[in-house]
Amino acid sequence: MRLKSAAFASAAILVSAIPAASQTVPVIHQYGALALSPAGDRIATIEAQAGRGVVTLRSAADGKVIGTLDPCASCGYSGLTFAPNGDLVFLARDYKAGTVALDYVGEAGADAKGKVRTLATVRGIAQTPRVSPDGRRVALLVTLGAAKESGATQAGVRMIGEIGEHNDEQRLAVFDVAASNVADVQPVSPQGRYVYEYDWTPDGRGFVATTALGNGDNNWWVATLDAIDAQSGAVRQIAKPATQLNQPRVSPDGRTIAYIGGLMSDFGSIGGDVFTVPFAGGTPRNVTAGAKETVTTIDWTRGGLRTVSLVGDRVRLGMLEPGRAVAPGFAQAASASAGDGRAVFSADGRIAAAVMQDYEHAPAIYAGPVAALRQLTHDNDSVQPSVAARSVSWKNEGFDVQGWLLGPRTAPSAKAPMITMVHGGPSAASTPGFVMPTTMVGQLVNAGYYIFLPNPRGSYGQGEAFTAANKRDFGGGDLRDILAGIDAVEKVAPIDDGRLGLGGCSYGGFMAMWANTQTNRFKGIVAGAGLSDWVSYYGTNGIDQWMLPFFGKTMYEDMKAYQDVSAVYFAKKAKTPTFIYVGERDIEVPPTQSIEWWHALKDMNVPVSLVIYPDAGHCVPAPEQSRDVTQRAIAWYDKYVKAAR
């Protein structure tokens, strides 16, 4: 239940942001869908050239551009992955035609002039190509005739006709690299089963995958770990973990599977411990139990398991060794991304690559030995930061809690207002990413506000026990952590306690609505795609399965647990002026939740404004609509927070 990147078969390249009035906006060079060759000598990314994203190959030794590929001028590219022999595979999505081409580049070597061949054309959407260990086949996740984009955060289909009788199915398809003609798309995995993630087995005979029967948006929380035969499509269940699972990876000898397991509130919001289970089946074993960190990426290389973890305020690449926790590796107070994970590794596990950034430094590619990554690209070195950032830690009720404080580069001469922004999830975390001056955060800081981004209990970064600490306690301990964090921030920065605001989207939107009934400390609130009534939400949202790990029972079995954390039942206590926004086709948090809260606040004579954005999905991601949200939110904060007192 958080805002996250779409699982599109395309990669958006930001050439420049829309400038604010009388403000020079830097042009940020972006690196999308980063992939590393098996030998660790080449990097592939999607980068801007002449105003559009093209496939770019770079040397992993010095970052220099080797060459570019752009076979379809009307397409967006994604899914970059290397074959075992170093050939390159990627997806080219033609939005006008409604197709995705699976492209293969042989001999994409030193001059990057290998010929691009199309192996298949998918009428629908596709993602996650992976080449078989012998290099002869390419597997792909396909959704034929897709009615919507993949993922629950995407705008849903219109709710008309007989409901629930048709769902998009994401299935595995396999294509022959040596085929002379463009192949027909014939999925291998069976109908009725949604495949979320997969990995080839070393012998190339099949896959391990996370799958579920029925609606793909709703059933990831009950997905199982399965084996799928590459010829017949037969499915064999390997394990049904008690936790959510992500990134299944098979050991080089084919005997063991590793995956990330934990309490996760959204597909794609990956975090937890590392579990292993025999390929033949059995009970999963937690091999990082008790670690005070959250593993967000794993890869099983010939050199062993490689991991990326969030450790407090730092991201760390490490090596998982049998019988011990993750061995220390490269660590930095930044966020790392690459392809569909958060770092990529060479086949032997010695070399890693990632796109690194933090609040004050724009993206750059880092690569090198796992324990000693170094910066390769310098396209953004001259970009000046628009904010100053610091990590803030505090203790509350026995927990170690961390957050980020962003403010002006020059300290103000007087105390300043502050907006606390709560991340979605709740199983997620606010991690460093470069702040453009045109974003809501950038504009608020430029207007004289501080921004506080807390990671209260329920967040990633402090271990699985910390992530699970808000079970059956939404808006309880996590809200107290946030309020204690505000106290901690006020001790280290010139914050005016009489001018505090609150905001967030998704779970952050719930917290913004709920906090209005629990404290009068905030002067203005912005709530995006929030939940005001967990009882009605259970029966109207499109992802009811996500709540069961947190509440323990369905709403019909334990209604009081859902009522106890619903703002509408405490509406008489709400006093803080609130701006509410939501997407018309949000299936994660339907707009009825916002309408309920808007109606309650109006009845309580609390200043309130509600905007429902047409055809929008979760947290209103479309650029033009997002800019409107930003303008309205800043005006709201200026009126009720900045002007307080």
C-alpha positions as CSV (number, residue, x, y, z in Angstrom):
1,M,0.0,0.0,0.0
2,R,2.7,2.4,-1.0
3,L,3.6,4.5,-4.0
4,K,6.2,2.7,-6.0
5,S,7.7,2.6,-9.5
6,A,5.4,1.0,-12.1
7,A,6.3,-2.4,-13.5
8,F,6.2,-1.1,-17.0
9,A,8.0,-2.6,-20.0
10,S,9.5,0.8,-20.5
11,A,11.9,3.2,-18.7
12,A,11.3,6.8,-18.3
13,I,14.3,9.1,-18.8
14,L,14.0,12.5,-17.2
15,V,15.6,15.0,-19.5
16,S,14.6,18.1,-17.5
17,A,11.9,19.0,-15.0
18,I,9.3,21.6,-15.5
19,P,10.8,24.9,-14.2
20,A,9.1,26.8,-11.4
21,A,8.7,30.5,-11.9
22,S,11.9,32.5,-11.9
23,Q,14.0,29.4,-11.2
24,T,16.8,27.8,-13.1
25,V,16.3,24.0,-13.1
26,P,19.3,21.7,-13.6
27,V,19.2,19.1,-16.2
28,I,19.8,15.7,-14.5
29,H,21.3,12.8,-16.5
30,Q,19.5,9.7,-15.5
31,Y,20.6,6.1,-15.8
32,G,17.7,3.6,-16.1
33,A,17.5,-0.2,-16.0
34,L,21.2,-0.7,-15.3
35,A,22.6,-4.2,-16.1
36,L,26.1,-5.6,-15.7
37,S,27.6,-8.2,-18.0
38,P,28.5,-11.6,-16.6
39,A,32.2,-10.9,-17.0
40,G,31.7,-7.6,-15.1
41,D,33.3,-5.6,-17.9
42,R,30.4,-3.8,-19.4
43,I,27.4,-1.9,-18.2
44,A,24.1,-1.3,-20.0
45,T,21.7,1.5,-19.1
46,I,19.0,3.6,-20.6
47,E,20.1,7.2,-20.9
48,A,18.8,10.4,-22.5
49,Q,20.2,11.3,-25.9
50,A,18.7,14.0,-28.1
51,G,15.7,14.2,-25.8
52,R,14.8,10.5,-25.6
53,G,16.1,7.4,-23.8
54,V,18.3,5.1,-25.7
55,V,20.2,1.9,-24.7
56,T,23.7,2.9,-23.8
57,L,26.7,0.6,-23.2
58,R,29.6,1.7,-21.0
59,S,32.9,0.3,-19.8
60,A,32.6,-1.0,-16.3
61,A,36.3,-0.1,-15.8
62,D,36.1,3.7,-16.4
63,G,32.4,4.4,-17.3
64,K,33.2,5.6,-20.8
65,V,30.4,5.2,-23.4
66,I,31.1,2.3,-25.8
67,G,28.1,2.9,-28.0
68,T,24.3,3.2,-28.1
69,L,21.3,1.2,-29.5
70,D,18.1,2.8,-30.6
71,P,16.2,0.5,-33.0
72,C,12.8,2.0,-32.5
73,A,12.4,5.7,-32.5
74,S,8.8,5.5,-31.2
75,C,9.6,3.1,-28.4
76,G,10.6,3.2,-24.7
77,Y,13.2,0.7,-23.6
78,S,13.4,-1.5,-20.5
79,G,14.4,-4.9,-19.2
80,L,18.1,-4.8,-20.0
81,T,19.8,-8.1,-19.3
82,F,23.0,-9.8,-20.5
83,A,23.2,-13.4,-21.9
84,P,25.9,-15.7,-20.4
85,N,28.1,-15.0,-23.4
86,G,27.7,-11.2,-23.1
87,D,25.0,-10.7,-25.7
88,L,22.3,-8.1,-24.8
89,V,18.6,-8.5,-24.5
90,F,16.1,-5.7,-23.9
91,L,12.4,-4.7,-24.4
92,A,11.1,-2.0,-26.8
93,R,7.6,-0.9,-26.0
94,D,5.6,0.9,-28.7
95,Y,2.8,2.6,-26.8
96,K,0.8,3.6,-29.9
97,A,0.8,0.0,-31.3
98,G,0.2,-1.6,-27.9
99,T,3.1,-4.0,-28.4
100,V,6.4,-4.9,-26.8
101,A,9.3,-6.3,-28.8
102,L,11.8,-8.7,-27.3
103,D,15.1,-7.6,-28.9
104,Y,18.4,-9.5,-29.0
105,V,21.8,-8.0,-29.8
106,G,24.5,-10.5,-30.6
107,E,28.2,-9.5,-30.5
108,A,27.4,-6.3,-28.5
109,G,31.1,-6.0,-27.8
110,A,33.7,-3.3,-27.9
111,D,32.1,-1.3,-30.6
112,A,28.5,-2.0,-29.5
113,K,27.5,-2.5,-33.2
114,G,25.9,-5.9,-32.9
115,K,22.8,-6.3,-35.1
116,V,19.4,-6.0,-33.2
117,R,17.1,-8.9,-33.9
118,T,13.5,-9.1,-32.7
119,L,12.8,-12.5,-31.2
120,A,9.1,-11.9,-30.4
121,T,6.4,-9.2,-30.4
122,V,4.0,-9.2,-27.5
123,R,0.5,-7.7,-28.0
124,G,0.1,-6.5,-24.5
125,I,2.8,-5.8,-21.9
126,A,5.9,-7.6,-20.9
127,Q,8.7,-7.5,-18.4
128,T,11.7,-9.2,-16.9
129,P,13.5,-11.0,-19.7
130,R,16.1,-13.6,-18.6
131,V,18.4,-15.7,-20.7
132,S,18.8,-19.4,-20.0
133,P,22.1,-20.6,-18.6
134,D,23.0,-22.2,-21.9
135,G,22.3,-19.0,-23.7
136,R,19.9,-20.6,-26.2
137,R,16.5,-19.3,-24.9
138,V,15.0,-16.1,-23.4
139,A,12.2,-16.3,-20.9
140,L,9.8,-13.4,-20.5
141,L,6.8,-12.4,-18.3
142,V,3.9,-11.5,-20.7
143,T,0.4,-10.2,-20.2
144,L,-1.4,-10.7,-23.5
145,G,-4.2,-8.2,-24.2
146,A,-3.5,-6.4,-20.9
147,A,-6.4,-4.3,-19.7
148,K,-4.2,-2.2,-17.4
149,E,-0.6,-1.7,-16.5
150,S,1.0,-4.3,-14.3
151,G,0.7,-3.7,-10.6
152,A,-1.9,-2.6,-8.0
153,T,-0.6,1.0,-7.9
154,Q,-1.6,1.4,-11.6
155,A,-5.0,2.9,-12.5
156,G,-7.6,0.2,-12.4
157,V,-10.1,-0.8,-15.1
158,R,-13.6,0.7,-15.0
159,M,-15.8,-1.2,-12.5
160,I,-18.7,-2.1,-14.8
161,G,-20.3,-5.3,-16.0
162,E,-19.9,-8.5,-14.0
163,I,-17.1,-7.9,-11.5
164,G,-14.2,-10.2,-10.9
165,E,-14.8,-12.5,-13.8
166,H,-11.7,-11.5,-15.8
167,N,-8.2,-10.7,-14.6
168,D,-5.0,-9.9,-16.4
169,E,-2.7,-12.9,-16.3
170,Q,1.1,-12.5,-16.3
171,R,2.6,-15.7,-17.6
172,L,6.0,-17.1,-18.5
173,A,6.9,-17.5,-22.2
174,V,10.1,-18.9,-23.7
175,F,11.7,-18.0,-27.0
176,D,14.5,-19.5,-29.1
177,V,17.5,-17.3,-29.6
178,A,18.4,-19.0,-32.9
179,A,14.9,-18.8,-34.4
180,S,15.0,-17.2,-37.9
181,N,11.5,-15.7,-37.7
182,V,9.7,-13.6,-35.1
183,A,8.1,-16.1,-32.7
184,D,4.5,-16.4,-31.8
185,V,3.8,-15.8,-28.1
186,Q,2.7,-19.0,-26.5
187,P,2.9,-18.9,-22.7
188,V,4.4,-21.9,-21.0
189,S,3.0,-21.4,-17.5
190,P,-0.7,-22.4,-17.1
191,Q,-3.7,-20.2,-17.4
192,G,-5.2,-18.9,-14.2
193,R,-1.8,-18.6,-12.4
194,Y,-0.1,-15.2,-12.1
195,V,3.7,-15.3,-12.2
196,Y,5.4,-12.4,-10.3
197,E,9.1,-13.3,-10.4
198,Y,11.2,-16.1,-11.6
199,D,14.7,-17.5,-12.0
200,W,16.0,-20.2,-14.4
201,T,17.3,-23.4,-12.9
202,P,21.0,-24.0,-13.8
203,D,20.1,-27.0,-16.0
204,G,17.7,-24.9,-18.1
205,R,14.9,-27.3,-17.6
206,G,12.6,-25.0,-15.7
207,F,12.1,-22.1,-13.3
208,V,11.6,-21.3,-9.7
209,A,8.9,-18.6,-9.4
210,T,6.6,-16.8,-7.0
211,T,3.0,-17.4,-8.2
212,A,-0.6,-17.2,-7.2
213,L,-3.9,-18.3,-8.6
214,G,-6.4,-15.6,-9.5
215,N,-6.1,-11.8,-9.4
216,G,-2.5,-10.8,-9.7
217,D,-3.0,-7.4,-8.0
218,N,-4.5,-9.0,-4.9
219,N,-2.9,-12.4,-4.4
220,W,0.8,-11.7,-4.2
221,W,0.5,-11.7,-0.4
222,V,-0.5,-15.4,-0.6
223,A,1.9,-16.3,-3.3
224,T,3.8,-19.6,-3.1
225,L,7.3,-20.6,-4.2
226,D,6.9,-23.0,-7.1
227,A,8.9,-24.9,-9.7
228,I,7.6,-24.6,-13.3
229,D,8.7,-27.0,-16.1
230,A,10.0,-25.1,-19.1
231,Q,8.5,-27.6,-21.6
232,S,5.2,-28.7,-20.1
233,G,4.4,-25.8,-17.8
234,A,3.7,-28.2,-15.0
235,V,3.8,-26.5,-11.6
236,R,5.1,-28.1,-8.4
237,Q,4.9,-26.2,-5.1
238,I,8.2,-26.0,-3.3
239,A,7.1,-24.0,-0.2
240,K,4.3,-21.9,1.1
241,P,6.1,-19.5,3.4
242,A,4.4,-17.8,6.3
243,T,5.8,-14.5,5.1
244,Q,5.7,-12.6,1.8
245,L,8.6,-13.6,-0.5
246,N,10.5,-11.8,-3.2
247,Q,13.5,-12.5,-5.6
248,P,13.7,-16.3,-5.7
249,R,17.3,-17.3,-6.7
250,V,18.6,-20.8,-7.4
251,S,22.1,-21.9,-6.2
252,P,24.6,-22.7,-9.0
253,D,24.3,-26.4,-8.1
254,G,20.5,-26.3,-8.4
255,R,19.9,-27.8,-5.0
256,T,18.8,-24.8,-3.0
257,I,16.7,-21.7,-3.4
258,A,17.2,-18.4,-1.6
259,Y,14.6,-15.6,-1.3
260,I,13.9,-12.5,0.7
261,G,11.1,-13.2,3.2
262,G,9.4,-10.8,5.5
263,L,6.4,-8.6,6.3
264,M,5.9,-6.6,3.1
265,S,3.0,-4.4,2.3
266,D,3.4,-4.1,-1.4
267,F,4.8,-6.1,-4.3
268,G,8.0,-4.3,-5.2
269,S,8.5,-2.9,-1.7
270,I,11.2,-5.5,-1.0
271,G,12.6,-6.1,2.4
272,G,13.2,-8.8,5.0
273,D,15.6,-11.6,5.9
274,V,17.2,-14.2,3.6
275,F,15.6,-17.6,3.6
276,T,16.8,-20.8,2.0
277,V,14.8,-24.0,1.1
278,P,15.7,-27.1,-0.8
279,F,14.6,-27.1,-4.4
280,A,13.0,-30.5,-3.7
281,G,10.8,-28.8,-1.1
282,G,10.8,-28.4,2.6
283,T,10.7,-25.9,5.4
284,P,12.4,-22.5,4.7
285,R,15.2,-21.6,7.0
286,N,16.0,-18.0,8.0
287,V,19.7,-17.6,7.5
288,T,19.8,-13.9,8.7
289,A,17.5,-14.2,11.7
290,G,18.0,-11.4,14.2
291,A,20.1,-9.2,11.9
292,K,19.5,-5.5,12.6
293,E,19.1,-4.7,8.9
294,T,16.7,-5.2,6.0
295,V,17.9,-7.1,3.0
296,T,16.5,-5.6,-0.2
297,T,18.3,-7.5,-2.9
298,I,19.9,-10.9,-3.3
299,D,21.7,-12.7,-6.1
300,W,23.2,-16.1,-6.1
301,T,26.5,-15.9,-8.0
302,R,29.2,-18.5,-8.6
303,G,31.0,-16.8,-5.7
304,G,28.0,-17.2,-3.3
305,L,25.1,-15.1,-2.2
306,R,25.4,-11.3,-2.7
307,T,23.1,-8.9,-0.9
308,V,22.1,-5.3,-0.7
309,S,20.8,-4.2,2.8
310,L,19.3,-1.1,4.4
311,V,21.2,-0.7,7.7
312,G,19.8,2.3,9.5
313,D,20.7,5.3,7.4
314,R,23.1,3.4,5.0
315,V,22.8,1.1,2.1
316,R,25.3,-1.8,2.1
317,L,26.4,-4.3,-0.4
318,G,27.6,-7.5,1.2
319,M,28.4,-11.2,0.8
320,L,26.3,-13.8,2.7
321,E,28.5,-16.6,4.0
322,P,27.2,-19.9,5.4
323,G,26.8,-19.9,9.2
324,R,27.2,-16.1,9.6
325,A,25.5,-12.9,8.9
326,V,26.1,-10.7,5.9
327,A,29.8,-9.9,5.6
328,P,30.6,-6.2,5.5
329,G,30.9,-4.7,2.1
330,F,30.5,-1.3,0.4
331,A,28.3,1.0,2.5
332,Q,27.1,4.5,1.8
333,A,24.3,6.8,3.1
334,A,22.5,6.8,-0.3
335,S,19.9,4.9,-2.3
336,A,21.1,2.4,-4.9
337,S,19.1,1.1,-7.9
338,A,19.7,-1.1,-10.9
339,G,17.2,-2.8,-13.2
340,D,14.5,-4.5,-11.1
341,G,16.7,-4.7,-8.0
342,R,19.0,-2.5,-6.1
343,A,22.4,-3.6,-7.4
344,V,23.7,-6.0,-10.0
345,F,26.6,-8.4,-9.8
346,S,28.9,-10.2,-12.2
347,A,28.5,-14.0,-12.7
348,D,31.3,-14.8,-10.2
349,G,30.1,-12.2,-7.7
350,R,33.3,-10.2,-7.5
351,I,32.0,-7.1,-9.3
352,A,28.9,-5.1,-8.6
353,A,27.3,-2.0,-10.1
354,A,24.5,0.3,-9.0
355,V,23.2,3.8,-9.6
356,M,23.9,5.8,-6.4
357,Q,22.4,9.1,-5.2
358,D,21.5,10.9,-2.0
359,Y,19.6,14.1,-1.2
360,E,22.6,16.3,-2.1
361,H,24.2,14.3,-4.9
362,A,22.5,13.6,-8.3
363,P,22.7,10.0,-9.7
364,A,26.0,8.4,-10.7
365,I,27.0,4.9,-11.7
366,Y,29.2,3.1,-9.2
367,A,31.0,-0.1,-10.0
368,G,33.9,-2.3,-8.9
369,P,34.7,-5.0,-6.4
370,V,31.7,-5.6,-4.0
371,A,33.6,-4.1,-1.0
372,A,35.0,-1.1,-2.9
373,L,32.7,0.4,-5.4
374,R,33.9,3.7,-7.0
375,Q,32.1,6.4,-9.0
376,L,32.4,5.9,-12.7
377,T,30.2,8.6,-14.3
378,H,30.4,12.3,-13.7
379,D,27.6,13.7,-15.9
380,N,25.9,15.3,-12.8
381,D,29.0,16.4,-10.8
382,S,28.3,20.1,-11.5
383,V,24.6,19.9,-10.4
384,Q,24.2,21.8,-7.2
385,P,22.0,20.5,-4.4
386,S,18.8,22.4,-3.5
387,V,18.7,21.1,0.1
388,A,20.9,20.3,3.0
389,A,20.3,16.9,4.6
390,R,21.2,15.1,7.8
391,S,20.3,11.8,9.4
392,V,18.6,12.1,12.8
393,S,18.4,9.2,15.3
394,W,16.4,8.9,18.5
395,K,15.1,6.4,21.0
396,N,11.5,5.8,21.8
397,E,9.9,3.0,23.9
398,G,12.9,0.8,23.5
399,F,13.3,1.2,19.8
400,D,16.1,2.8,17.9
401,V,14.5,5.1,15.3
402,Q,16.0,7.1,12.4
403,G,14.8,9.7,10.0
404,W,16.0,12.4,7.6
405,L,15.9,16.2,8.0
406,L,16.0,18.3,4.9
407,G,16.4,22.1,5.0
408,P,17.8,25.1,3.3
409,R,21.5,25.2,2.4
410,T,21.9,28.3,4.5
411,A,20.4,28.1,8.1
412,P,17.6,30.6,8.6
413,S,18.0,33.5,11.0
414,A,14.7,32.6,12.8
415,K,12.8,29.5,13.6
416,A,11.2,28.0,10.6
417,P,8.0,25.9,9.9
418,M,8.5,22.1,9.3
419,I,6.4,19.6,7.4
420,T,6.6,15.9,8.4
421,M,6.1,13.6,5.5
422,V,5.3,10.0,6.3
423,H,6.3,7.3,3.8
424,G,3.9,4.8,2.3
425,G,3.9,1.1,3.1
426,P,4.1,0.8,6.0
427,S,6.7,-1.8,5.1
428,A,9.1,0.6,3.3
429,A,11.5,3.4,4.2
430,S,12.4,7.0,3.3
431,T,15.8,6.6,1.7
432,P,18.1,9.3,0.1
433,G,17.3,10.5,-3.4
434,F,18.4,13.7,-5.1
435,V,15.9,16.5,-4.5
436,M,15.0,18.5,-7.6
437,P,14.0,22.1,-6.9
438,T,10.7,21.6,-8.8
439,T,9.5,18.7,-6.5
440,M,7.2,19.4,-3.6
441,V,10.1,18.9,-1.2
442,G,12.4,21.2,-3.2
443,Q,9.8,23.9,-3.5
444,L,8.9,23.7,0.2
445,V,12.5,24.0,1.3
446,N,13.0,26.9,-1.1
447,A,10.0,28.6,0.5
448,G,11.6,28.3,3.9
449,Y,10.3,25.0,5.3
450,Y,12.2,22.2,6.9
451,I,11.1,18.6,5.8
452,F,11.2,15.7,8.2
453,L,11.1,12.2,6.8
454,P,10.8,9.7,9.7
455,N,11.3,5.9,9.5
456,P,9.2,4.8,12.5
457,R,8.5,1.2,13.6
458,G,7.1,-0.7,10.7
459,S,9.8,0.6,8.4
460,Y,12.8,-1.1,6.9
461,G,16.3,-0.7,8.1
462,Q,16.4,-1.9,11.7
463,G,15.7,-5.6,11.2
464,E,12.5,-7.7,10.8
465,A,11.3,-7.3,14.4
466,F,11.2,-3.6,13.9
467,T,9.3,-3.9,10.6
468,A,6.8,-6.2,12.3
469,A,6.4,-4.0,15.4
470,N,3.3,-2.3,14.1
471,K,1.2,-5.4,13.6
472,R,-2.3,-4.7,15.0
473,D,-1.0,-1.3,16.0
474,F,-1.4,1.0,13.0
475,G,-1.2,4.6,14.1
476,G,-0.1,3.6,17.6
477,G,3.6,3.1,18.2
478,D,4.5,4.4,14.8
479,L,2.8,7.7,15.4
480,R,4.4,8.0,18.8
481,D,7.8,7.4,17.2
482,I,7.1,10.2,14.7
483,L,6.1,12.6,17.4
484,A,9.2,11.7,19.4
485,G,11.2,12.2,16.2
486,I,9.9,15.8,15.9
487,D,11.0,16.4,19.4
488,A,14.5,15.1,18.5
489,V,14.7,17.3,15.4
490,E,13.7,20.4,17.3
491,K,16.8,19.9,19.5
492,V,19.2,20.0,16.5
493,A,17.5,22.5,14.1
494,P,15.7,25.8,14.4
495,I,12.2,24.4,14.1
496,D,9.1,26.4,15.2
497,D,7.0,24.0,17.1
498,G,4.0,26.2,16.6
499,R,4.2,25.8,12.8
500,L,4.2,22.1,12.1
501,G,2.5,20.4,9.2
502,L,1.9,16.8,8.3
503,G,1.6,14.9,4.9
504,G,1.8,11.6,3.2
505,C,0.3,9.3,0.6
506,S,-1.1,5.8,0.9
507,Y,-0.1,4.6,4.4
508,G,1.3,8.1,4.9
509,G,-2.2,9.3,3.9
510,F,-3.7,7.1,6.5
511,M,-1.3,8.5,9.1
512,A,-2.2,12.0,8.0
513,M,-5.9,11.3,8.5
514,W,-5.5,9.3,11.7
515,A,-3.1,11.8,13.4
516,N,-5.8,14.5,13.0
517,T,-7.9,12.5,15.6
518,Q,-4.9,11.8,17.9
519,T,-3.1,15.2,18.3
520,N,-3.6,18.9,17.7
521,R,0.2,19.4,17.2
522,F,-0.1,20.0,13.4
523,K,-1.6,23.2,11.9
524,G,-2.2,21.8,8.4
525,I,-2.4,18.4,6.9
526,V,-2.2,17.0,3.3
527,A,-3.5,13.4,2.9
528,G,-3.1,11.6,-0.3
529,A,-4.9,8.3,-1.1
530,G,-5.4,7.8,2.6
531,L,-7.5,5.3,4.6
532,S,-10.2,6.8,6.9
533,D,-12.3,3.7,7.5
534,W,-10.6,0.3,7.6
535,V,-14.0,-1.4,7.8
536,S,-15.4,-0.1,4.6
537,Y,-11.9,-0.2,3.0
538,Y,-11.7,-4.0,3.5
539,G,-14.8,-4.5,1.4
540,T,-14.1,-2.1,-1.4
541,N,-10.4,-2.1,-2.2
542,G,-8.7,-4.4,-4.8
543,I,-6.0,-5.8,-2.5
544,D,-7.7,-7.0,0.7
545,Q,-5.1,-9.8,1.1
546,W,-2.4,-7.3,2.2
547,M,-4.1,-6.6,5.5
548,L,-4.2,-10.2,6.8
549,P,-0.5,-10.4,7.8
550,F,-0.9,-7.1,9.8
551,F,-4.4,-7.6,11.4
552,G,-4.2,-11.4,11.7
553,K,-7.9,-11.9,10.7
554,T,-10.3,-10.7,8.1
555,M,-12.4,-7.7,9.0
556,Y,-15.5,-9.9,9.1
557,E,-13.8,-12.1,11.8
558,D,-12.4,-9.2,13.9
559,M,-14.3,-6.0,13.0
560,K,-13.3,-4.2,16.2
561,A,-9.5,-4.3,15.3
562,Y,-10.3,-2.5,12.1
563,Q,-12.6,0.0,13.8
564,D,-10.1,0.9,16.4
565,V,-7.7,2.4,13.9
566,S,-10.3,4.1,11.7
567,A,-10.3,7.9,11.8
568,V,-14.0,8.2,11.0
569,Y,-14.9,6.6,14.3
570,F,-12.9,9.4,16.0
571,A,-13.9,12.3,13.7
572,K,-15.2,14.5,16.6
573,K,-11.6,14.9,17.7
574,A,-10.3,16.2,14.4
575,K,-9.5,19.9,14.3
576,T,-6.7,20.3,11.8
577,P,-7.4,21.8,8.3
578,T,-6.9,19.1,5.7
579,F,-6.3,19.0,1.9
580,I,-7.2,15.5,0.5
581,Y,-6.3,14.1,-3.0
582,V,-6.8,10.8,-4.6
583,G,-7.0,9.1,-8.0
584,E,-10.3,8.2,-9.6
585,R,-9.2,4.7,-10.5
586,D,-7.1,3.9,-7.4
587,I,-7.6,0.2,-6.6
588,E,-5.2,0.1,-3.7
589,V,-7.1,2.8,-1.8
590,P,-10.4,3.7,-3.5
591,P,-11.5,7.3,-3.6
592,T,-14.4,6.5,-1.4
593,Q,-12.0,6.5,1.6
594,S,-11.2,10.1,0.8
595,I,-14.8,11.0,0.3
596,E,-15.7,9.5,3.7
597,W,-13.1,11.6,5.5
598,W,-13.9,14.8,3.5
599,H,-17.6,14.3,4.5
600,A,-16.6,13.7,8.2
601,L,-14.5,16.9,8.4
602,K,-17.1,19.0,6.7
603,D,-19.7,17.8,9.3
604,M,-17.2,18.7,12.0
605,N,-16.7,22.2,10.5
606,V,-13.0,21.5,9.9
607,P,-11.6,23.4,6.8
608,V,-11.2,20.7,4.2
609,S,-10.6,20.4,0.4
610,L,-10.9,17.2,-1.7
611,V,-9.7,16.8,-5.3
612,I,-10.3,13.5,-7.2
613,Y,-8.1,13.3,-10.3
614,P,-9.7,11.7,-13.3
615,D,-8.4,8.3,-14.5
616,A,-5.5,8.5,-12.0
617,G,-4.1,5.6,-10.1
618,H,-2.5,5.3,-6.7
619,C,-1.0,8.6,-5.4
620,V,-1.7,10.4,-8.7
621,P,1.6,9.8,-10.5
622,A,0.9,11.5,-13.9
623,P,3.2,14.6,-14.2
624,E,0.6,17.2,-14.9
625,Q,-1.7,16.0,-12.2
626,S,1.2,15.6,-9.8
627,R,2.2,19.2,-10.4
628,D,-1.3,20.3,-9.5
629,V,-1.2,18.3,-6.3
630,T,2.1,20.0,-5.4
631,Q,0.7,23.5,-6.1
632,R,-2.4,22.9,-4.0
633,A,-0.4,21.3,-1.1
634,I,2.1,24.1,-0.9
635,A,-0.8,26.7,-0.9
636,W,-2.5,24.7,1.9
637,Y,0.7,24.6,4.0
638,D,1.3,28.3,3.4
639,K,-2.2,29.2,4.5
640,Y,-2.4,27.0,7.6
641,V,1.2,26.2,8.7
642,K,3.5,29.0,7.6
643,A,0.9,31.7,8.5
644,A,0.1,30.1,11.9
645,R,0.4,32.4,14.9
